[in-house]
Every structure is written in structure tokens, then in C-alpha cells.
Amino acid sequence: MSEQAFLVLTALAEEPMHGYAIVQAVETLSEGRTRLRVGTLYGVLDRLVAEGLAERDREEVHQGRLRRYYRLTDAGVRALSAEVARLSANVRAASAVLRAREAR
């Protein structure tokens, strides 16, 4: 799973969001390390929807513009949980190696 997809799924785990809110949430979650452009965001969202990890929630008009909201699916929750477990295991392994190196 790409970092961008991981962060988008993480943002959507809180609540359904529209595109601009997702962009802001990803930037906040990544502490500014990841800044999604609109084209990139919708490419990620299209892929997540195609994989069944996210889905369109609703559409509404705000200040004359259409906002499309997306939400996490149950499959998306499972995929995000699995990725969190995988990343956590990698962090534990790397930390152990670094501690062993420091101990030498």
C-alpha cells in the first residue's frame, strides 16, 4: 500500500470527507510531509474505490460547487488495520536492529 493511500484511508477512518478536507487531513496526519495535489488525490481515491476500500458517500452543493464525499468501507478498515500491523512489525524489527547496533 502506498503512503498516499495509507494516509487517505487513515483520514477517511475518522468520518466521510470531501476532496479538499482529505487533502488537509493528509497534510495534518503526515505533519506536512505529504501534500496531495488534486489530481493525485482523485487518482488515489479512484484506485481505492475500484479496490473496494473506499466508496462514494454522498454529494452536496456548497457555494455553487459540487462536493463529493468518500467513506471507508469495511474492507478498507481491514486493509488499513493490516497495513498498520505490517508497518508496526517493520518498526519493531528496525528498532531491535538499531538497539543491538548501539549496544555493540
C-alpha positions as CSV (number, residue, x, y, z in Angstrom):
1,M,0.0,0.0,0.0
2,S,1.4,3.4,-0.9
3,E,1.9,6.0,1.7
4,Q,-0.6,8.2,0.0
5,A,-3.3,5.5,0.0
6,F,-2.4,4.7,3.7
7,L,-2.9,8.4,4.6
8,V,-6.1,8.8,2.6
9,L,-7.6,5.7,4.3
10,T,-6.5,6.9,7.7
11,A,-8.2,10.3,7.0
12,L,-11.4,8.5,6.0
13,A,-11.3,6.3,9.1
14,E,-12.5,9.3,11.1
15,E,-15.5,10.3,9.0
16,P,-16.7,10.7,5.4
17,M,-14.8,13.6,3.8
18,H,-14.8,15.5,0.5
19,G,-11.6,16.0,-1.5
20,Y,-10.3,19.3,0.0
21,A,-10.9,18.0,3.5
22,I,-9.0,14.8,2.6
23,V,-6.0,16.9,1.3
24,Q,-6.0,18.9,4.5
25,A,-6.3,15.8,6.7
26,V,-3.4,14.0,4.9
27,E,-1.2,17.0,5.3
28,T,-2.0,17.2,9.1
29,L,-1.6,13.4,9.6
30,S,1.8,13.4,7.9
31,E,2.9,16.6,9.7
32,G,3.4,18.3,6.4
33,R,5.5,15.6,4.8
34,T,2.8,14.6,2.3
35,R,0.9,17.2,0.3
36,L,-1.5,15.7,-2.2
37,R,-2.4,17.6,-5.4
38,V,-6.0,17.3,-6.5
39,G,-5.1,15.1,-9.5
40,T,-3.1,12.8,-7.3
41,L,-5.9,12.6,-4.7
42,Y,-8.5,11.6,-7.2
43,G,-6.2,9.0,-8.7
44,V,-5.7,7.5,-5.2
45,L,-9.5,7.7,-4.5
46,D,-10.4,6.1,-7.8
47,R,-8.0,3.2,-7.1
48,L,-9.3,2.8,-3.5
49,V,-12.9,2.8,-4.8
50,A,-12.0,0.3,-7.5
51,E,-10.4,-2.0,-4.9
52,G,-13.5,-1.7,-2.6
53,L,-11.6,0.0,0.2
54,A,-13.5,3.3,-0.1
55,E,-16.8,4.4,-1.7
56,R,-18.7,7.5,-2.5
57,D,-20.8,8.5,0.4
58,R,-22.8,11.4,-0.9
59,E,-22.7,14.6,-2.9
60,E,-23.8,18.1,-1.9
61,V,-23.6,21.6,-3.4
62,H,-21.5,24.0,-1.3
63,Q,-21.2,27.6,-2.5
64,G,-22.3,26.6,-6.0
65,R,-19.8,23.8,-6.3
66,L,-20.4,20.1,-6.1
67,R,-18.6,18.3,-3.2
68,R,-18.3,14.5,-3.4
69,Y,-17.8,12.8,-0.1
70,Y,-16.0,9.4,0.3
71,R,-16.1,7.0,3.2
72,L,-14.1,3.9,4.3
73,T,-15.7,0.5,3.6
74,D,-15.4,-2.5,5.9
75,A,-12.8,-3.9,3.6
76,G,-11.0,-0.5,3.9
77,V,-10.9,-0.8,7.6
78,R,-9.5,-4.3,7.4
79,A,-6.9,-3.2,4.9
80,L,-5.9,-0.2,7.0
81,S,-5.6,-2.4,10.1
82,A,-3.5,-4.9,8.3
83,E,-1.2,-2.2,7.0
84,V,-0.8,-0.7,10.5
85,A,0.2,-4.2,11.8
86,R,2.7,-4.6,8.9
87,L,4.2,-1.2,9.5
88,S,4.4,-1.7,13.3
89,A,6.2,-5.0,12.8
90,N,8.7,-3.3,10.5
91,V,9.3,-0.6,13.1
92,R,9.8,-3.2,15.8
93,A,12.3,-5.1,13.7
94,A,14.2,-1.9,12.7
95,S,14.2,-0.7,16.3
96,A,15.6,-4.0,17.5
97,V,18.4,-3.9,15.0
98,L,19.3,-0.3,15.9
99,R,19.3,-1.1,19.7
100,A,21.6,-4.1,19.0
101,R,23.9,-1.9,17.0
102,E,24.0,0.7,19.8
103,A,24.8,-2.0,22.3
104,R,27.9,-3.1,20.5
